[in-house]
Amino acid sequence: MMQPDKKEYAKMIQKLSSPSPKARDFVWAYVVGGLICVLGQLLAALYGTVFGLSEKVVRMAVPCTLIFLAALLTALKLFDKIAKHAGAGTLVPITGFANAVVSPAIEFKSEGQVLGLGAKMFSIAGPVLVFGTTAAALYGLIYYIVFRFL
């Protein structure tokens, strides 16, 4: 069987894939991302007002709750259904990071606790953590040098 060249392949893909309604995608991303933020604010109000937690504890509890909820929705296979319609609305906030950690872990859990869950858990999020930490350290060093010696 003969393989198509790059131009033929691009034409086939363009012919078979439907165009994405960008305006609708932007609106859904904005709405869902906004709803995640509203949920965060509601959790903050709940933890602060109803449970009487200090502001410092509330600032730690809200992201932990959002991460837990995203991980739970990922485990229940609901996060992907929401993300299919919401796009970046679910991926940009902290919930997207939780999904990126939990998804590979669930996918490879059949390979065991260590080689499946443990090894694959950070396959997607790992590079983000490494480069994010490295960039933060580099930024901190530059900031220290600039403001210490200038």
C-alpha positions as CSV (number, residue, x, y, z in Angstrom):
1,M,0.0,0.0,0.0
2,M,1.3,3.4,-1.0
3,Q,1.6,6.1,1.6
4,P,0.3,9.6,0.7
5,D,2.8,12.4,0.5
6,K,2.5,15.4,2.8
7,K,0.3,17.5,0.5
8,E,-2.1,14.7,-0.1
9,Y,-2.3,13.8,3.6
10,A,-3.0,17.5,4.4
11,K,-5.8,17.6,1.9
12,M,-7.3,14.3,3.3
13,I,-7.2,15.7,6.8
14,Q,-8.8,19.0,5.8
15,K,-11.5,17.2,3.9
16,L,-12.3,14.8,6.8
17,S,-12.1,17.2,9.7
18,S,-14.9,19.7,10.3
19,P,-14.1,23.3,11.0
20,S,-14.3,24.3,14.7
21,P,-16.8,27.0,15.5
22,K,-14.2,29.3,17.2
23,A,-16.7,31.9,18.5
24,R,-18.7,29.2,20.3
25,D,-15.6,27.6,21.6
26,F,-14.4,30.9,23.1
27,V,-17.7,31.5,24.8
28,W,-17.8,28.0,26.3
29,A,-14.2,28.3,27.5
30,Y,-15.0,31.7,29.1
31,V,-18.3,30.4,30.7
32,V,-16.8,27.2,32.1
33,G,-13.6,28.9,33.3
34,G,-15.7,31.5,34.9
35,L,-17.9,28.9,36.6
36,I,-14.8,27.2,38.0
37,C,-13.7,30.6,39.4
38,V,-17.2,31.2,40.8
39,L,-17.1,27.8,42.5
40,G,-13.7,28.8,44.0
41,Q,-15.3,32.0,45.4
42,L,-18.3,30.1,46.8
43,L,-16.0,27.6,48.5
44,A,-14.0,30.5,50.0
45,A,-17.2,32.1,51.3
46,L,-18.4,28.7,52.6
47,Y,-15.1,27.9,54.4
48,G,-14.7,31.4,55.8
49,T,-18.3,32.2,56.8
50,V,-19.9,28.9,57.5
51,F,-16.9,27.0,58.9
52,G,-15.2,30.1,60.4
53,L,-11.8,29.2,59.0
54,S,-9.1,31.8,58.9
55,E,-8.2,33.5,55.6
56,K,-4.8,31.7,55.5
57,V,-6.6,28.3,55.8
58,V,-9.2,29.2,53.3
59,R,-6.5,30.1,50.8
60,M,-5.1,26.6,51.1
61,A,-8.4,24.8,51.3
62,V,-10.0,26.2,48.1
63,P,-7.3,25.0,45.7
64,C,-7.1,21.7,47.5
65,T,-10.9,21.3,47.0
66,L,-10.7,22.3,43.4
67,I,-7.9,19.8,42.8
68,F,-9.8,17.1,44.5
69,L,-13.0,17.7,42.6
70,A,-11.1,17.8,39.2
71,A,-9.3,14.5,40.1
72,L,-12.6,12.9,41.1
73,L,-14.3,14.1,37.9
74,T,-11.3,12.7,36.0
75,A,-11.6,9.3,37.8
76,L,-15.3,9.2,37.0
77,K,-14.6,10.0,33.4
78,L,-16.7,13.2,33.5
79,F,-13.9,15.7,33.2
80,D,-13.1,14.8,29.6
81,K,-16.8,15.2,28.7
82,I,-16.9,18.6,30.2
83,A,-13.5,19.6,28.6
84,K,-14.8,18.4,25.2
85,H,-17.2,21.3,25.2
86,A,-15.4,23.8,27.4
87,G,-11.9,23.4,25.9
88,A,-9.4,25.7,27.6
89,G,-12.0,26.7,30.2
90,T,-11.2,23.5,32.1
91,L,-7.6,23.3,31.2
92,V,-6.3,26.7,32.1
93,P,-7.2,26.8,35.8
94,I,-5.8,24.5,38.5
95,T,-8.3,21.9,37.5
96,G,-6.5,21.2,34.2
97,F,-3.3,20.5,36.1
98,A,-5.1,18.0,38.3
99,N,-6.6,16.4,35.3
100,A,-3.1,16.2,33.7
101,V,-1.7,14.3,36.7
102,V,-4.6,12.0,37.3
103,S,-5.4,11.0,33.7
104,P,-2.2,9.0,33.0
105,A,-2.3,7.5,36.4
106,I,-5.8,6.1,35.8
107,E,-4.9,5.0,32.3
108,F,-1.9,2.9,33.4
109,K,-3.2,1.7,36.8
110,S,-3.5,-1.8,35.3
111,E,0.3,-1.9,35.2
112,G,0.5,-1.8,39.0
113,Q,1.0,0.7,41.8
114,V,4.6,1.5,41.1
115,L,5.2,1.0,37.4
116,G,1.6,2.1,36.4
117,L,0.3,4.7,38.8
118,G,3.6,6.0,40.2
119,A,5.6,6.1,37.0
120,K,3.0,7.4,34.7
121,M,1.4,9.9,37.0
122,F,3.7,12.8,36.1
123,S,4.2,11.8,32.4
124,I,2.2,14.8,31.2
125,A,2.6,17.2,34.2
126,G,6.2,16.2,34.9
127,P,7.8,18.5,32.3
128,V,5.6,21.4,33.4
129,L,6.8,20.9,37.0
130,V,10.5,20.6,35.9
131,F,10.4,23.6,33.7
132,G,8.2,25.6,36.0
133,T,10.5,25.0,38.9
134,T,13.6,25.7,36.9
135,A,12.1,28.9,35.5
136,A,11.0,30.0,39.0
137,A,14.5,29.4,40.4
138,L,16.2,31.2,37.5
139,Y,13.8,34.1,37.9
140,G,14.4,34.2,41.6
141,L,18.2,34.2,41.1
142,I,17.9,37.1,38.5
143,Y,15.6,39.0,40.8
144,Y,18.0,38.5,43.7
145,I,21.0,39.7,41.6
146,V,19.3,42.7,40.1
147,F,17.9,44.0,43.4
148,R,20.8,42.9,45.6
149,F,23.6,44.5,43.6
150,L,21.9,47.3,41.6
